[in-house]
Amino acid sequence: MDIKVVKFGGSSLADAKQFQKVAAIIKEDPARRFVVPSAPGKRFSGDDKVTDLLYSCYDHASKGENIDEEFEKIKSRYNDIISELKLDFSLESDFVQIKNAFLCHAGRDFAASRGEYLNGKILAAYLGFPFIDAASVIFFHEDGTFNEKLTNTILGAKLRNLENAVVPGFYGSMPNDTIRTFSRGGSDITGSIVSRAVNADLYENWTDVSGFLMADPRIVSSPKVIRVITYQELRELSYMGATVLHEDAIFPVRFAGIPINIRNTNDPEAPGTMIVPYSKHPDYESKEIITGIAGKKGFCTITLEKGKMNDEVGFGRRVLQVFENHNICFEHLPSGIDTMCVILNNHDLEGIRDMLVNEICQAVEPDSVSVDDNIALIAVVGRGMVKAKGTAYRIFKAIAEADVNIRMIDQGSSEKNIVIGVGEEDFEVAMRAIYSEFAKDNLIR
């Protein structure tokens, strides 16, 4: 029988009605054997996420302030779910232990992790599945990085002997047995880790959208759902701001070649988006030119000019050494014969901009150095671009017709993405123009 690992996000488990939907989805397919839950999310606009409540409560406790009222709000969220599901089950002993840990300053990671921990216990009781505390099977090194080898060994051995299990997302344990959380996309990462440990046939990631959208719906009205996408395409889009699945959640399953299916808990019949290991995967459709468009603001460019720069051996290395010395990564590096442009994240230059410029001048003695702020980057991604003539022309034509000036162009060596820099004030207009150009002839998913 196939093995599926299913992860459910916070909106999918926000209240008892959502729990019922989740249980129906799991029981509909016996292959859905291992479940990774998030903490309860918002039930309605203006509501609080339980993780935010936990952070706030812990912060007050760390200042020596009374947390009784705030902690009761957290308890009521879980007790309401238990009551409405009519479970003969109690978390009271857990609440006592957690509150005492808050008062003893157990740490913000411990506080945040309790959202998933408690939700996992309720879901396990409701499904009749064994509950596995993630702290006993997911491990970090002393420096806080994920201990992949130990986790895969211990978690794989634990789950191999179980027909079903619930493993809460977002956290694991340090060598000293304290709790450590993943920094971003925590429950998504846990789902990926569990999938690899059991060598799953499919990792289903259930959320509140019917798949990965081709563009940001806050910018583009009703963008199409991407039906199939490769890991590499997803990484490109995630890095540039697409938010359905964080790029860190891809690597454990990518290593094992396990596909991911993004699904909607509130529309379980929708096929969602399949994320596959490679373009020759049977589910992958390669006729489309553009897979997706993503972008974000907050960049700047440092442009250097120097006559006969291309004849000066080591020029680029010395420039980049300046940034390395300050632990700064560059985003892109377009260049010409006598010019070099380094694209950086604005926040990396805060407080040290003048120092960096001075150090660059000392390192390579350029004729001029200029810094240009308020740059937005847009990535147009698609494996079909490499075979389609005129793709770049269509992108630039659409932007020009929208009366937007292009400030930077960079095409990846694989020809699977083109990155365009525009002024932040033109970001949304350019995104819509590119989407409209390719949507009009149905050459996108």
Buried (B, 14 or more C-beta within 10 A) or exposed (E): EEBBBBBBBBBBBBBBEBBEBBBEBBEEEEBBBBBBBBBBBBBEEEBBBBBBBBBBBBBBBBEEEEBEEBBEEBBEBBBBBBEEBEBEEEBEEBBEEBBEBBBEEBBBBBBBBBBBBBBBBBBBBBBEBBBBBBBBBBBBEEEEEBBBEBBBBBBBEBBEEEEBBBBBBBBBBBEEEEBBBBEEBBBBBBBBBBBBBBEBBBBBBBBBBBBBBBBBEEBBEEBBBBBBBBBBBBBBBBBBBBEBBBBBBBBBBBBBEBBBBBBBBBEBEBBBBBBBBEBEBEEBEEEBBBBBBBBBBBBBBBBBBBEEBBEEEEBBEBBBBBBEEEEBEBBBEBBEEBBBBBBBBBEBBEEEBEEBBEBBBEBBEBEEBEBBEBBBBBBBBBBBBEEBEEBBEBBBEBBEEBEBEBBBBBBBEEBBBBBBBBBBEBBBBBBBBBBEBBBEEEBBB
